[in-house]
Amino acid sequence: MKGSVMDVLREGYNRPIRDVLWGHVYLSPGMEALTGTAAFMRLHRIFQLGPTYCVYPGATHTRAGHSIGVYYLTRRLLLQLAEQGADKWLSPSGARSFICAGLLHDLGHFPYAHSLKELPLKSHEKLTGEAIRAEPLRSLIGKAGAEPDICAAIVDTSLPADSDEIGFYRKLLSGALDPDKLDYLNRDARYCGVPYGAQDVDFILSRLSPHPERGVDIDSRGIPSVESILFSKYLMYRTVYWHHVTRSATAMIKKSLLLGLEGKFLAPEELYGLDDQGLFSLLEKRRYPLASLGARVRDGSLYVLRAGIPFSEEKHHPLQDISRRSRYEQALAAALSSETGKKIPPEALIIDIPEPVSFETGLFVRDEGKAFAESSSAFRPGLVNSFIKSLHIIRIFMDSEAGFGLNLKTELYKVLHNEENWLHL
């Protein structure tokens, strides 16, 4: 397949897919073939937001739909930048590889949203890179006019970047205005039925210009759009992604799998390539303590929220180590049992700490000649840090049967605010 970068971005896309969010999305025949592989079809069986349907029943959209959306925005973004001069340092095969990377970026994603993210497993980006470089995808990507090794390196940043072009694509795929974020904020808001995530993608793309080292710059007219994305992301995390019911289901799955891995009842390789139902089926077949949490989550019998306290880096940083968190759960259960006079089994209690979240502001405002954080935007680092702080909540979930009849909430707060009683390991 020959042609200029502009030809690569404009011509040969004649296979339509109808998307709820973006309408008709056109693929090339080679890229359409990629969506028919077993690796991509698995994404149709993974809910984008995992257990969020327990709170927002419409949230049953899939990783496959999201991947189609990211592909669509990846191509639009690169076309916009190429028209403004990026074609000077881009190659046709590199452009196709970037578009393929957008389509395939979630191939290695784990089931059930981010329930497996903290576990001692390969990252989903690494798994994606491995899938892209293996057959049959390797040959199909080549037939689509792309380079499998470049495509893999764009997604998996642990791979060497053999050219500046790869570095440029990495900044486009993961940044303040990346196609992934522009799709998932809009898509998740649409399916959850909330207004927070909707973004004016057409206007955002019109305010971007390419930069070979920074990826993209914006002009000052685009500042409100970036502010909208930052605030939308904050609201989506606060009301959707980290809703306490979602966090409970996620924490239960995570606890079950961690105990299975630590006890050698599960091997990491068994968790790669699963879809949502495959995860539940795997847990159902295993016999080890708390493997049954999988069935409870599937059936909606979730642990209840008993307490939530702001995370303090000074006091609570040991809790961030998931490999040690079960010990703190045992210590907290013991302290709570002592306080209430009733035995609280450690398996009936889960300490949940959300994984780190970032609000990327690493953009350059070209007409102001300043970084976004120093520009005329109201979103200064202090405000962004306050977003993160307000979201970073330690939640304590407990089995509804544990401590039945006791005013556990009051007693739990006493224990939580007296860390030396339990946070001593």
Kinemage of the C-alpha trace (Angstrom):
@kinemage 1
@onewidth
@group {chain A} dominant
@subgroup {mainchain}
@vectorlist {calphas} color= white
{ca met a 1} P 0.000 0.000 0.000
{ca lys a 2} L 1.599 3.210 -1.145
{ca gly a 3} L 0.614 6.849 -0.919
{ca ser a 4} L 1.226 9.968 1.112
{ca val a 5} L 0.211 10.401 4.740
{ca met a 6} L -2.827 12.393 3.607
{ca asp a 7} L -3.822 9.588 1.233
{ca val a 8} L -3.478 7.064 4.048
{ca leu a 9} L -5.779 9.112 6.267
{ca arg a 10} L -8.427 9.925 3.650
{ca glu a 11} L -8.684 7.070 1.193
{ca gly a 12} L -9.805 3.451 1.357
{ca tyr a 13} L -12.183 3.709 4.310
{ca asn a 14} L -15.362 2.270 2.842
{ca arg a 15} L -16.575 -0.284 5.401
{ca pro a 16} L -19.125 1.388 7.712
{ca ile a 17} L -19.895 0.525 11.307
{ca arg a 18} L -22.814 2.247 12.990
{ca asp a 19} L -21.793 3.603 16.380
{ca val a 20} L -24.220 4.980 18.962
{ca leu a 21} L -21.964 7.940 19.708
{ca trp a 22} L -20.269 8.855 16.422
{ca gly a 23} L -22.731 7.598 13.816
{ca his a 24} L -21.157 5.980 10.777
{ca val a 25} L -17.529 5.032 11.427
{ca tyr a 26} L -15.658 3.923 8.325
{ca leu a 27} L -12.896 1.319 8.389
{ca ser a 28} L -10.601 0.116 5.668
{ca pro a 29} L -11.033 -3.542 4.645
{ca gly a 30} L -7.777 -4.403 6.426
{ca met a 31} L -8.887 -2.778 9.667
{ca glu a 32} L -12.323 -4.316 9.402
{ca ala a 33} L -10.568 -7.701 9.325
{ca leu a 34} L -8.923 -6.872 12.658
{ca thr a 35} L -12.336 -6.362 14.288
{ca gly a 36} L -13.310 -9.906 13.278
{ca thr a 37} L -10.472 -11.625 15.136
{ca ala a 38} L -11.038 -13.625 18.317
{ca ala a 39} L -8.914 -11.136 20.273
{ca phe a 40} L -11.142 -8.225 19.273
{ca met a 41} L -14.401 -10.181 19.593
{ca arg a 42} L -13.507 -10.825 23.254
{ca leu a 43} L -13.905 -7.087 23.837
{ca his a 44} L -17.613 -7.402 22.965
{ca arg a 45} L -17.909 -9.573 26.077
{ca ile a 46} L -16.290 -7.100 28.483
{ca phe a 47} L -18.396 -4.294 29.900
{ca gln a 48} L -16.537 -1.005 29.633
{ca leu a 49} L -17.502 -0.009 33.173
{ca gly a 50} L -17.606 -3.414 34.835
{ca pro a 51} L -20.071 -3.437 37.760
{ca thr a 52} L -21.312 0.122 37.175
{ca tyr a 53} L -24.553 -1.276 35.754
{ca cys a 54} L -25.470 -2.002 39.384
{ca val a 55} L -25.895 1.761 39.793
{ca tyr a 56} L -26.563 2.907 36.220
{ca pro a 57} L -28.460 0.106 34.424
{ca gly a 58} L -27.619 1.522 30.999
{ca ala a 59} L -23.886 1.074 31.549
{ca thr a 60} L -23.629 -2.193 29.616
{ca his a 61} L -21.581 -0.842 26.726
{ca thr a 62} L -18.447 -2.767 25.858
{ca arg a 63} L -14.726 -2.384 25.335
{ca ala a 64} L -15.320 -3.166 21.662
{ca gly a 65} L -17.622 -0.170 21.179
{ca his a 66} L -15.137 2.044 22.983
{ca ser a 67} L -12.307 0.731 20.816
{ca ile a 68} L -14.244 1.601 17.650
{ca gly a 69} L -14.754 5.093 19.050
{ca val a 70} L -11.065 5.525 19.850
{ca tyr a 71} L -10.214 4.369 16.328
{ca tyr a 72} L -12.595 6.979 14.904
{ca leu a 73} L -11.108 9.806 16.966
{ca thr a 74} L -7.540 8.614 16.361
{ca arg a 75} L -8.003 8.951 12.629
{ca arg a 76} L -9.754 12.329 12.942
{ca leu a 77} L -7.052 13.659 15.256
{ca leu a 78} L -4.214 12.593 12.999
{ca leu a 79} L -5.929 14.022 9.932
{ca gln a 80} L -6.378 17.356 11.707
{ca leu a 81} L -2.707 17.439 12.717
{ca ala a 82} L -1.465 16.287 9.297
{ca glu a 83} L -3.385 19.109 7.638
{ca gln a 84} L -1.528 21.535 9.906
{ca gly a 85} L 1.926 20.275 9.052
{ca ala a 86} L 2.495 17.048 10.975
{ca asp a 87} L 2.699 15.158 7.675
{ca lys a 88} L 6.216 16.574 7.341
{ca trp a 89} L 7.529 14.163 9.986
{ca leu a 90} L 5.048 11.299 9.623
{ca ser a 91} L 5.275 8.229 7.416
{ca pro a 92} L 2.365 6.442 5.723
{ca ser a 93} L 3.106 3.155 7.519
{ca gly a 94} L 3.490 5.010 10.820
{ca ala a 95} L 0.118 6.735 10.336
{ca arg a 96} L -1.569 3.411 9.654
{ca ser a 97} L 0.175 1.912 12.677
{ca phe a 98} L -1.139 4.707 14.892
{ca ile a 99} L -4.680 4.209 13.619
{ca cys a 100} L -4.377 0.469 14.271
{ca ala a 101} L -3.061 1.244 17.754
{ca gly a 102} L -6.200 3.276 18.444
{ca leu a 103} L -8.390 0.394 17.311
{ca leu a 104} L -6.474 -2.263 19.232
{ca his a 105} L -5.316 -0.322 22.294
{ca asp a 106} L -7.527 -2.307 24.717
{ca leu a 107} L -6.932 -5.810 23.340
{ca gly a 108} L -5.162 -6.903 26.509
{ca his a 109} L -7.612 -5.265 28.891
{ca phe a 110} L -8.728 -7.305 31.843
{ca pro a 111} L -12.376 -8.183 32.428
{ca tyr a 112} L -14.625 -6.354 34.839
{ca ala a 113} L -13.199 -2.869 34.346
{ca his a 114} L -10.275 -2.156 36.676
{ca ser a 115} L -10.842 -4.898 39.251
{ca leu a 116} L -7.526 -6.538 38.332
{ca lys a 117} L -5.461 -3.381 37.917
{ca glu a 118} L -3.540 -3.497 41.227
{ca leu a 119} L -2.902 -7.233 41.170
{ca pro a 120} L 0.572 -8.677 40.493
{ca leu a 121} L -0.109 -9.214 36.792
{ca lys a 122} L 1.256 -7.946 33.517
{ca ser a 123} L -0.190 -4.572 32.550
{ca his a 124} L -2.959 -4.610 29.975
{ca glu a 125} L -0.756 -2.442 27.732
{ca lys a 126} L 1.950 -5.109 27.798
{ca leu a 127} L -0.600 -7.815 27.026
{ca thr a 128} L -1.882 -5.702 24.140
{ca gly a 129} L 1.629 -5.342 22.752
{ca glu a 130} L 2.165 -9.090 22.954
{ca ala a 131} L -1.112 -9.806 21.150
{ca ile a 132} L -0.305 -7.319 18.378
{ca arg a 133} L 3.088 -8.911 17.730
{ca ala a 134} L 1.700 -12.463 17.698
{ca glu a 135} L -0.265 -14.269 15.014
{ca pro a 136} L -2.812 -13.860 13.601
{ca leu a 137} L -2.822 -10.126 14.368
{ca arg a 138} L 0.754 -9.576 13.223
{ca ser a 139} L -0.030 -10.680 9.672
{ca leu a 140} L -3.393 -8.915 9.564
{ca ile a 141} L -1.852 -5.634 10.721
{ca gly a 142} L 0.731 -5.991 7.964
{ca lys a 143} L -2.023 -6.577 5.413
{ca ala a 144} L -3.694 -3.385 6.637
{ca gly a 145} L -0.539 -1.489 5.637
{ca ala a 146} L 0.719 -0.972 9.182
{ca glu a 147} L 3.824 -2.135 11.062
{ca pro a 148} L 3.001 -4.495 13.964
{ca asp a 149} L 6.127 -3.583 15.935
{ca ile a 150} L 5.403 0.141 15.648
{ca cys a 151} L 1.758 -0.413 16.568
{ca ala a 152} L 2.776 -2.429 19.641
{ca ala a 153} L 5.372 0.149 20.708
{ca ile a 154} L 2.807 2.952 20.552
{ca val a 155} L 0.559 1.133 23.045
{ca asp a 156} L 3.182 -0.539 25.235
{ca thr a 157} L 5.587 2.166 26.350
{ca ser a 158} L 7.879 -0.423 27.964
{ca leu a 159} L 8.958 -1.319 24.429
{ca pro a 160} L 11.755 0.759 22.911
{ca ala a 161} L 10.736 3.742 20.802
{ca asp a 162} L 12.994 3.336 17.781
{ca ser a 163} L 11.993 6.649 16.224
{ca asp a 164} L 10.782 10.122 17.147
{ca glu a 165} L 7.607 9.304 15.234
{ca ile a 166} L 6.707 6.603 17.766
{ca gly a 167} L 7.279 9.100 20.578
{ca phe a 168} L 4.946 11.542 18.848
{ca tyr a 169} L 2.198 8.929 18.544
{ca arg a 170} L 2.565 7.929 22.185
{ca lys a 171} L 1.904 11.499 23.263
{ca leu a 172} L -1.209 11.595 21.079
{ca leu a 173} L -2.608 8.314 22.405
{ca ser a 174} L -2.072 9.195 26.060
{ca gly a 175} L -2.356 12.816 27.128
{ca ala a 176} L -4.680 15.609 28.163
{ca leu a 177} L -6.661 15.479 24.910
{ca asp a 178} L -6.157 11.887 23.829
{ca pro a 179} L -8.742 9.967 21.761
{ca asp a 180} L -9.197 7.444 24.566
{ca lys a 181} L -10.390 10.086 27.024
{ca leu a 182} L -12.484 11.956 24.469
{ca asp a 183} L -14.348 8.748 23.689
{ca tyr a 184} L -14.787 7.261 27.151
{ca leu a 185} L -16.006 10.494 28.771
{ca asn a 186} L -18.636 10.992 26.076
{ca arg a 187} L -19.553 7.311 25.784
{ca asp a 188} L -19.730 6.560 29.495
{ca ala a 189} L -21.865 9.633 30.143
{ca arg a 190} L -24.231 8.668 27.305
{ca tyr a 191} L -24.775 5.124 28.539
{ca cys a 192} L -25.000 6.088 32.212
{ca gly a 193} L -27.482 8.829 31.421
{ca val a 194} L -25.502 11.567 33.161
{ca pro a 195} L -24.618 14.965 31.667
{ca tyr a 196} L -21.098 15.346 33.014
{ca gly a 197} L -18.961 13.731 30.332
{ca ala a 198} L -20.205 15.337 27.111
{ca gln a 199} L -17.418 17.165 25.244
{ca asp a 200} L -17.422 19.321 22.098
{ca val a 201} L -15.010 17.138 20.152
{ca asp a 202} L -15.327 19.103 16.904
{ca phe a 203} L -14.264 22.329 18.591
{ca ile a 204} L -11.510 20.652 20.595
{ca leu a 205} L -9.913 19.190 17.471
{ca ser a 206} L -10.123 22.553 15.706
{ca arg a 207} L -7.978 24.213 18.411
{ca leu a 208} L -5.121 21.712 18.199
{ca ser a 209} L -1.854 22.065 16.341
{ca pro a 210} L 0.973 19.529 16.065
{ca his a 211} L 4.340 19.732 17.767
{ca pro a 212} L 6.992 17.060 17.086
{ca glu a 213} L 8.157 16.842 20.718
{ca arg a 214} L 5.053 17.793 22.710
{ca gly a 215} L 2.492 16.026 20.532
{ca val a 216} L -0.189 18.704 20.414
{ca asp a 217} L -0.467 22.334 21.463
{ca ile a 218} L -3.638 24.353 21.900
{ca asp a 219} L -4.481 28.019 21.529
{ca ser a 220} L -6.125 30.054 24.273
{ca arg a 221} L -9.574 29.609 22.723
{ca gly a 222} L -9.211 25.911 23.513
{ca ile a 223} L -8.570 26.465 27.227
{ca pro a 224} L -12.264 26.206 28.223
{ca ser a 225} L -12.475 22.868 26.417
{ca val a 226} L -9.544 21.495 28.406
{ca glu a 227} L -11.139 22.834 31.588
{ca ser a 228} L -14.362 21.080 30.633
{ca ile a 229} L -12.522 17.779 30.175
{ca leu a 230} L -10.762 18.106 33.532
{ca phe a 231} L -13.947 18.940 35.413
{ca ser a 232} L -15.934 16.276 33.548
{ca lys a 233} L -13.346 13.660 34.453
{ca tyr a 234} L -13.566 14.724 38.086
{ca leu a 235} L -17.367 14.512 38.102
{ca met a 236} L -17.395 11.153 36.323
{ca tyr a 237} L -14.988 9.718 38.881
{ca arg a 238} L -16.978 11.146 41.742
{ca thr a 239} L -20.431 10.056 40.575
{ca val a 240} L -19.818 7.092 38.257
{ca tyr a 241} L -16.393 5.460 38.194
{ca trp a 242} L -15.843 5.538 41.949
{ca his a 243} L -19.438 5.329 43.147
{ca his a 244} L -19.367 3.361 46.389
{ca val a 245} L -21.410 0.472 44.945
{ca thr a 246} L -18.959 0.143 42.055
{ca arg a 247} L -16.047 0.334 44.469
{ca ser a 248} L -17.583 -2.418 46.623
{ca ala a 249} L -17.949 -4.832 43.696
{ca thr a 250} L -14.458 -3.988 42.450
{ca ala a 251} L -12.918 -4.453 45.907
{ca met a 252} L -14.631 -7.826 46.381
{ca ile a 253} L -13.350 -9.172 43.049
{ca lys a 254} L -9.882 -7.801 43.774
{ca lys a 255} L -9.763 -9.379 47.245
{ca ser a 256} L -10.912 -12.737 45.914
{ca leu a 257} L -8.363 -12.803 43.104
{ca leu a 258} L -5.507 -11.562 45.304
{ca leu a 259} L -6.089 -14.356 47.812
{ca gly a 260} L -6.268 -16.839 44.946
{ca leu a 261} L -2.967 -15.644 43.498
{ca glu a 262} L -1.189 -15.477 46.854
{ca gly a 263} L -2.381 -18.956 47.785
{ca lys a 264} L -1.407 -20.392 44.393
{ca phe a 265} L -5.037 -21.354 43.739
{ca leu a 266} L -4.829 -19.186 40.625
{ca ala a 267} L -2.004 -18.605 38.179
{ca pro a 268} L -1.582 -15.187 36.538
{ca glu a 269} L -1.775 -16.781 33.088
{ca glu a 270} L -5.312 -17.972 33.843
{ca leu a 271} L -6.491 -14.372 34.157
{ca tyr a 272} L -5.142 -13.202 30.813
{ca gly a 273} L -7.582 -13.280 27.944
{ca leu a 274} L -10.718 -13.721 30.063
{ca asp a 275} L -13.994 -11.940 29.420
{ca asp a 276} L -16.446 -10.973 32.179
{ca gln a 277} L -18.305 -14.285 32.231
{ca gly a 278} L -15.043 -16.205 31.994
{ca leu a 279} L -13.822 -14.498 35.159
{ca phe a 280} L -16.918 -15.494 37.106
{ca ser a 281} L -16.754 -19.048 35.756
{ca leu a 282} L -13.109 -19.369 36.793
{ca leu a 283} L -13.858 -18.300 40.355
{ca glu a 284} L -16.889 -20.559 40.538
{ca lys a 285} L -14.762 -23.620 39.744
{ca arg a 286} L -12.095 -22.898 42.365
{ca arg a 287} L -12.264 -23.924 46.004
{ca tyr a 288} L -10.378 -21.517 48.227
{ca pro a 289} L -11.360 -18.980 50.890
{ca leu a 290} L -13.405 -16.134 49.399
{ca ala a 291} L -13.517 -17.535 45.867
{ca ser a 292} L -17.266 -17.292 46.472
{ca leu a 293} L -17.019 -13.487 46.371
{ca gly a 294} L -17.153 -13.748 42.581
{ca ala a 295} L -20.603 -15.339 42.676
{ca arg a 296} L -21.753 -12.767 45.229
{ca val a 297} L -20.707 -9.906 42.978
{ca arg a 298} L -22.319 -11.560 39.959
{ca asp a 299} L -25.563 -11.961 41.906
{ca gly a 300} L -25.505 -8.450 43.389
{ca ser a 301} L -24.909 -9.479 47.023
{ca leu a 302} L -22.338 -6.780 47.725
{ca tyr a 303} L -20.546 -5.723 50.872
{ca val a 304} L -22.004 -2.513 52.281
{ca leu a 305} L -20.198 0.762 52.862
{ca arg a 306} L -19.557 1.229 56.574
{ca ala a 307} L -17.190 4.199 56.588
{ca gly a 308} L -15.203 6.539 54.428
{ca ile a 309} L -12.344 8.751 55.549
{ca pro a 310} L -10.043 11.074 53.571
{ca phe a 311} L -6.764 9.471 52.629
{ca ser a 312} L -3.696 10.960 54.306
{ca glu a 313} L -0.353 10.237 52.659
{ca glu a 314} L 1.363 10.728 56.024
{ca lys a 315} L -0.875 8.341 57.972
{ca his a 316} L -2.196 5.870 55.442
{ca his a 317} L 0.530 5.335 52.856
{ca pro a 318} L 1.129 1.718 54.033
{ca leu a 319} L -2.385 0.843 52.908
{ca gln a 320} L -1.451 1.533 49.297
{ca asp a 321} L 0.556 -1.694 49.178
{ca ile a 322} L -2.084 -4.199 48.108
{ca ser a 323} L 0.182 -7.127 48.986
{ca arg a 324} L 0.035 -6.061 52.653
{ca arg a 325} L -3.510 -4.737 52.778
{ca ser a 326} L -5.037 -8.035 53.976
{ca arg a 327} L -2.871 -7.809 57.100
{ca tyr a 328} L -4.288 -4.380 57.846
{ca glu a 329} L -7.781 -5.767 57.288
{ca gln a 330} L -7.046 -8.459 59.873
{ca ala a 331} L -5.705 -5.864 62.307
{ca leu a 332} L -8.686 -3.571 61.767
{ca ala a 333} L -11.119 -6.468 62.249
{ca ala a 334} L -9.348 -7.401 65.499
{ca ala a 335} L -9.447 -3.800 66.752
{ca leu a 336} L -13.100 -3.520 65.823
{ca ser a 337} L -13.891 -6.836 67.553
{ca ser a 338} L -12.188 -5.556 70.697
{ca glu a 339} L -14.109 -2.271 70.539
{ca thr a 340} L -17.529 -3.881 70.013
{ca gly a 341} L -17.106 -7.078 72.001
{ca lys a 342} L -18.307 -9.100 69.025
{ca lys a 343} L -16.110 -11.166 66.746
{ca ile a 344} L -15.695 -9.519 63.342
{ca pro a 345} L -14.007 -11.988 60.962
{ca pro a 346} L -11.321 -10.379 58.795
{ca glu a 347} L -12.796 -11.888 55.626
{ca ala a 348} L -15.956 -9.871 56.279
{ca leu a 349} L -14.081 -6.574 55.934
{ca ile a 350} L -12.386 -4.913 52.980
{ca ile a 351} L -10.251 -1.778 52.981
{ca asp a 352} L -10.614 -0.067 49.620
{ca ile a 353} L -8.276 2.629 48.365
{ca pro a 354} L -8.784 3.897 44.812
{ca glu a 355} L -5.800 3.618 42.528
{ca pro a 356} L -3.953 6.859 41.717
{ca val a 357} L -5.769 9.119 39.263
{ca ser a 358} L -4.209 11.971 37.308
{ca phe a 359} L -5.654 15.054 35.673
{ca glu a 360} L -3.263 15.637 32.806
{ca thr a 361} L -2.556 19.299 32.119
{ca gly a 362} L 0.718 18.892 30.245
{ca leu a 363} L -0.302 21.071 27.320
{ca phe a 364} L 1.325 24.167 25.862
{ca val a 365} L -0.806 27.217 25.030
{ca arg a 366} L 0.958 28.494 21.948
{ca asp a 367} L -0.442 32.039 21.672
{ca glu a 368} L 0.215 32.695 25.382
{ca gly a 369} L 3.629 31.055 25.199
{ca lys a 370} L 3.005 29.198 28.453
{ca ala a 371} L 2.291 25.755 29.799
{ca phe a 372} L -1.380 25.155 30.522
{ca ala a 373} L -0.772 25.154 34.280
{ca glu a 374} L 0.680 28.690 34.003
{ca ser a 375} L -1.805 29.999 31.447
{ca ser a 376} L -4.948 32.074 31.880
{ca ser a 377} L -6.835 28.928 32.870
{ca ala a 378} L -8.427 28.786 36.305
{ca phe a 379} L -7.232 25.191 36.614
{ca arg a 380} L -3.978 25.787 38.428
{ca pro a 381} L -2.085 22.902 40.095
{ca gly a 382} L -3.653 23.681 43.472
{ca leu a 383} L -7.164 23.229 42.108
{ca val a 384} L -6.249 20.042 40.291
{ca asn a 385} L -4.664 18.666 43.466
{ca ser a 386} L -7.857 19.470 45.381
{ca phe a 387} L -9.788 17.344 42.868
{ca ile a 388} L -7.476 14.417 43.529
{ca lys a 389} L -7.648 14.886 47.293
{ca ser a 390} L -11.449 14.965 47.356
{ca leu a 391} L -11.591 11.713 45.370
{ca his a 392} L -8.968 9.861 47.406
{ca ile a 393} L -11.186 8.269 50.032
{ca ile a 394} L -10.481 5.170 52.106
{ca arg a 395} L -13.676 3.140 52.177
{ca ile a 396} L -14.420 0.279 54.518
{ca phe a 397} L -16.829 -2.301 53.145
{ca met a 398} L -18.264 -5.067 55.265
{ca asp a 399} L -20.418 -8.119 54.795
{ca ser a 400} L -23.955 -7.146 55.796
{ca glu a 401} L -23.995 -10.130 58.165
{ca ala a 402} L -20.926 -8.945 60.082
{ca gly a 403} L -21.714 -7.212 63.336
{ca phe a 404} L -25.458 -7.438 62.816
{ca gly a 405} L -27.265 -5.406 65.462
{ca leu a 406} L -24.252 -3.281 66.373
{ca asn a 407} L -23.786 0.392 65.625
{ca leu a 408} L -20.721 -0.512 63.608
{ca lys a 409} L -20.426 2.820 61.879
{ca thr a 410} L -19.788 4.682 65.131
{ca glu a 411} L -17.376 2.071 66.441
{ca leu a 412} L -15.576 1.828 63.144
{ca tyr a 413} L -14.966 5.561 63.058
{ca lys a 414} L -13.468 5.362 66.547
{ca val a 415} L -11.034 2.687 65.435
{ca leu a 416} L -10.196 4.356 62.127
{ca his a 417} L -9.274 7.601 63.822
{ca asn a 418} L -7.034 5.795 66.293
{ca glu a 419} L -4.578 4.312 63.808
{ca glu a 420} L -2.134 2.997 66.388
{ca asn a 421} L -4.731 0.372 67.345
{ca trp a 422} L -4.535 -1.308 63.957
{ca leu a 423} L -2.180 0.419 61.528
{ca his a 424} L 0.927 -0.956 63.223
{ca leu a 425} L 2.319 -3.626 60.895
